[in-house]
Amino acid sequence: MVLRRGLLVGLAVLALSGCASSHGPWTDASGNIASSGIIVEYNGFNRCGTQDVVFIEYAGRTYANDPAGVLGPLTSGGGGLSTFSDQAELPPDAQASGYRHNIREVWIAESDVENNLYLVYDDERVERWPRAEIPCE
């Protein structure tokens, strides 16, 4: 019975990994592994054609690394276009969140958190990830 249950769990993990792969772990400012309820990073889903897009869910919002434009135009809360950039500048009110994954840290700007999330690398390069609430059924 235990062997069968372990086999079923293993098969479920393999099936889910075909849909999306996870990146991580993210850690908090104390170096502890962050809860997936706070931050999780994953590749999109094959069934939606978004497998080449990387998403981060942070504090209840979803943001996308989509340099190829697979998701199409993303509209910001103000009605303008919001795009991914790997050469962005931080807004003046941006602050480090304390959440890190390897050589990058999440930064947020209260004036812009509805539209963008920023990743700052140890070499000071900044990426802007636009908000992307894309349903996938």
C-alpha positions as CSV (number, residue, x, y, z in Angstrom):
1,M,0.0,0.0,0.0
2,V,2.8,2.4,0.9
3,L,4.7,1.6,-2.2
4,R,1.6,2.2,-4.4
5,R,0.9,5.5,-2.7
6,G,4.6,6.6,-3.3
7,L,4.3,5.5,-6.9
8,L,1.1,7.6,-7.4
9,V,2.7,10.6,-5.8
10,G,5.8,10.2,-8.0
11,L,3.6,10.0,-11.1
12,A,1.6,13.0,-10.1
13,V,4.8,15.0,-9.7
14,L,6.0,13.9,-13.2
15,A,2.6,14.8,-14.7
16,L,2.7,18.3,-13.2
17,S,6.3,18.9,-14.2
18,G,5.2,18.4,-17.9
19,C,2.9,21.4,-17.5
20,A,5.2,23.8,-15.6
21,S,8.6,23.7,-14.0
22,S,9.4,25.5,-10.9
23,H,12.4,27.8,-10.2
24,G,13.7,28.1,-6.7
25,P,14.0,28.1,-3.9
26,W,13.5,31.8,-3.0
27,T,14.8,32.8,0.4
28,D,13.7,35.6,2.7
29,A,16.0,38.3,4.3
30,S,17.0,35.8,7.0
31,G,18.0,33.2,4.5
32,N,15.0,30.9,5.2
33,I,13.1,29.3,2.3
34,A,10.2,31.6,1.4
35,S,6.7,30.2,1.5
36,S,5.2,29.6,-2.0
37,G,2.2,31.6,-0.7
38,I,4.5,34.7,-0.8
39,I,6.7,34.0,-3.9
40,V,7.0,31.3,-6.5
41,E,8.6,31.3,-9.9
42,Y,7.7,28.9,-12.7
43,N,7.6,28.3,-16.4
44,G,4.3,28.7,-18.2
45,F,2.1,25.9,-19.4
46,N,2.4,23.8,-22.6
47,R,-1.4,23.6,-22.9
48,C,-1.6,27.4,-23.1
49,G,1.5,28.0,-25.3
50,T,3.3,29.9,-22.5
51,Q,6.0,27.3,-21.8
52,D,8.7,29.8,-22.8
53,V,7.5,32.5,-20.4
54,V,8.7,32.6,-16.8
55,F,6.2,33.9,-14.3
56,I,6.7,35.1,-10.7
57,E,3.7,35.1,-8.3
58,Y,4.6,37.6,-5.6
59,A,2.2,38.9,-2.9
60,G,-0.9,37.7,-4.8
61,R,0.1,39.2,-8.2
62,T,1.6,37.5,-11.2
63,Y,4.4,39.0,-13.3
64,A,6.0,37.8,-16.5
65,N,9.5,37.5,-18.1
66,D,8.3,37.5,-21.7
67,P,11.0,39.0,-23.9
68,A,9.6,37.3,-27.1
69,G,6.1,38.8,-26.5
70,V,4.3,35.4,-26.4
71,L,1.6,36.9,-24.2
72,G,1.0,39.8,-26.6
73,P,0.5,43.3,-25.4
74,L,0.1,43.7,-21.6
75,T,-1.8,46.7,-20.4
76,S,-0.8,48.5,-17.2
77,G,-3.3,49.6,-14.6
78,G,-3.1,53.1,-16.1
79,G,-4.1,51.8,-19.5
80,G,-0.6,52.0,-21.1
81,L,1.5,49.2,-22.4
82,S,3.7,47.3,-19.9
83,T,6.6,45.3,-21.2
84,F,9.4,43.2,-20.0
85,S,12.9,44.8,-20.0
86,D,16.3,43.4,-19.1
87,Q,17.8,46.9,-19.0
88,A,15.3,48.7,-16.8
89,E,15.9,51.4,-14.2
90,L,14.4,51.3,-10.7
91,P,11.8,53.8,-9.8
92,P,13.0,56.3,-7.2
93,D,10.7,54.7,-4.5
94,A,11.9,51.1,-5.1
95,Q,12.9,49.1,-2.1
96,A,14.5,45.7,-1.7
97,S,11.9,43.1,-0.5
98,G,14.5,40.8,1.0
99,Y,13.4,37.9,-1.2
100,R,16.3,36.4,-3.2
101,H,17.0,33.6,-5.6
102,N,20.7,33.0,-6.3
103,I,22.1,36.3,-7.6
104,R,18.9,38.3,-7.8
105,E,16.5,40.0,-5.5
106,V,12.9,41.2,-5.8
107,W,12.5,45.0,-5.5
108,I,9.1,46.7,-5.4
109,A,8.1,50.3,-5.9
110,E,4.8,51.3,-4.1
111,S,4.1,53.7,-7.0
112,D,4.4,50.8,-9.5
113,V,3.7,47.5,-7.8
114,E,0.3,47.2,-9.5
115,N,2.1,47.1,-12.9
116,N,5.7,45.9,-12.4
117,L,8.0,43.9,-10.3
118,Y,11.8,44.5,-10.5
119,L,14.6,42.0,-10.2
120,V,18.0,43.4,-9.3
121,Y,21.0,41.2,-9.9
122,D,24.2,41.3,-7.9
123,D,25.9,43.0,-10.9
124,E,23.3,45.7,-10.5
125,R,21.5,44.8,-13.7
126,V,17.7,45.5,-13.4
127,E,14.8,43.6,-15.0
128,R,11.3,44.9,-15.1
129,W,8.6,42.2,-15.1
130,P,5.2,43.5,-16.1
131,R,2.0,42.3,-14.4
132,A,0.4,39.5,-16.4
133,E,-2.8,38.0,-15.1
134,I,-3.2,35.5,-17.9
135,P,-5.9,32.9,-17.5
136,C,-5.0,29.4,-18.6
137,E,-7.8,26.8,-18.6
